[in-house]
Amino acid sequence: MAHTAPRRPAFVPRRTGRRHPLVATLMALPLAALLLLVFDGWETVATQASSVGVMLGR
């Protein structure tokens, strides 16, 4: 019989809780850069940054 990797549960529960603010910021930066390129304006980037701040509870 072939040696195979040990089985693990099909569903591994994910961590619950809040995401670290730095992780959230790193996730939002590419979208902010894309908005800057598409709409040619700092206002859009500022709006996106403000929305992220609201989501973080600041």
URPE-V743737 format. One record per helix or strand of 2 or more residues. SS is the DSSP state (a for helix, b for strand). FROM is the first residue (numbers start at 0). TO is the last residue. If there is no record, write none. Layout:
ss = <SS | SS>
from = <FROM | FROM>
to = <TO | TO>
This chain:
ss = <a | a>
from = <20 | 41>
to = <38 | 54>
